[in-house]
């Protein structure tokens, strides 16, 4: 007897699978949406209500170290919106979290002492690959600055000779000729590291003020004081790439090998704008319409702001205030901004027993200041981000917990564990009209999942800012 055999209907099975996939996808979407909402940032009013935030915009993102997920947020006119971006590009996640401009110091062999040092050098060890390690006594060392820019180009400047501590020794390494050794490595040529725990105060830790800035198609730096034959002011940087450095002629001998001497200057700084009355240049900032801002002080303690056009000519000048407590000035910090028509900078004056915090508020249009004010931060908030309202009569200050400011630049990273404190002040009276906090969701359910993976301690918050302030060239 022949039994009945059911026919296989692939269309029916595909329909079932498609329906199951659709349900699964919908569930996953809902799960992700609701899950990430569990760690969404929320605005909590403490004094007054969110109507006091009318006219302000503040934006940024919260992320987690070692993970490429970002929670974007925008506070606009008192309304806080968030958006999750899973697996964001690495450059987006890392923006603002690492030093983009750095100045380092080194001590090397003076050019005129090289022959004597080579004669006294001895091999102190070797390695399996044939590398040889050298040491030699020195009586004098040559001081060098290395300026490293965001595009990984460098300038190296000489800062003269000095006497090292007693029994100083320089070290170097001779790697196999087949090795790819960078000419700026610390052991490429003789170098002295010093044994003292005290910093060498005989020369400035860095001769520039703050970070570099975009100047035309390249970089500019703010030279702080009258030093090494350079007046305080703005300079155009002519930096070299690694390939350009590798192509330079070898100009000295290391033991028995030709090298590019560590005492050789690389690249150059070209004067762009140096006002005659400047005693200290405090900050250089790229502004709208091709203008550049120079913030400086005079010998009399007057704080000045100049706008300079692309040709290096001043188009506007403002004297903001005369301060009598310039005994110590911390590095001036440009706060995050999303328009180059504005700049808000912070700095402190005074000493350890009596100091003040200040905010410089600037707006520009067509090469002219439309706002140029200096206000005291009387509550010593020292914000990580700030914004002016559209009318320009109030300021919003944002402060995160456990803040890390990178190299005195606008690239600010703040711990997100305790949220962001917000305060609004009237500029003419100094009265606070609002206090609140953006909470990061660390106390809610989804955050507990992150806490079990120890991610709550790795949160960071970065505030949106212009790419050129981060060192991105046009």
C-alpha angles and dihedrals in degrees: 000000000000114000125219114257119204116231120241109241108194092184092063093050092047090052091052092048092047091050091049091048091049091052091046092049092048091049092048091049092049091046093051092045095048092038096054089043085062089068097034116132115256132198117232120189117217104168119023120341138281092273085082087066092064110132096022129111124190124167140172143123141262120219144161128244114253092016128089098215118117132192107205119204136188125189108196127165090342096309120114118208125182134193128186121222114192119206094003117192113278093239090056093050095045096045109119096008101092134053110267101183123034139176119203132183129218140177117223140165115287112244093242092052098051097097092050092048092049089051092053096041121113135188108249098180149344137216135219093261091058098261116152124208120212138196133180137173118248135193097193135028134199118231118224135184121207117198113197117195130206092260089056094252119134145209120200121199132187119232102185137257129306137175114256125214119286117290092013117180131198123211136202141163132228107208123191113284088241090063120100100232121178113230091226096056111123093238096043089094136008111300135171118214099183129227100231118106090211118090117244103254093182090092132029116270086232129359095212130077115237122315133337120265136208111269114182108308094340143031135297131195133204110234106211107209146355097292138138091008093303124118120223113270144072123330133187112233121226101189130177132232123228090256092051090051092048089053094055117107118261106251106182148029126253105197096301103345135081113243142168099258117242087225092063115108116233126204122344147245117236119202110248105167126353115166114214094229095053115118094170129012108216107181144352120207132181108234138183126296093024093297125140126210123221117191112193144150130229128227088261091058097255114150111221136186121202130187115211128192127224090273092058094254122136114246100175138013130193131182104212102184145319111246122196097196103069091131088119129011121191119214112287112243125207107215123222114282137177099203129050091214088078136049129182116189131182134204142155131231133192131042139286093285099041122021139149134206122222140194123208110205118196136173124178138190129176094351094310134102112245089178128021115163139151115208129179118241091222095176090052091233093151092196126220090213135009138183136194118222120242093262092051094228099104136045131209116212120198121195127183127196122257093009122198114199112197116226094324093293134122090263095108125174121189132185110254096204096097099028132233122302115220128200131173122204134186108237097213098048103022090228117149110234100176141026125181144134137234105221118207100212096252090140097053132091101264091048089060087062088056092046091057086058091046091245096129090077091049098056119123135185123209124185120224114257140164116289092229090058086058091054100263109150120220 
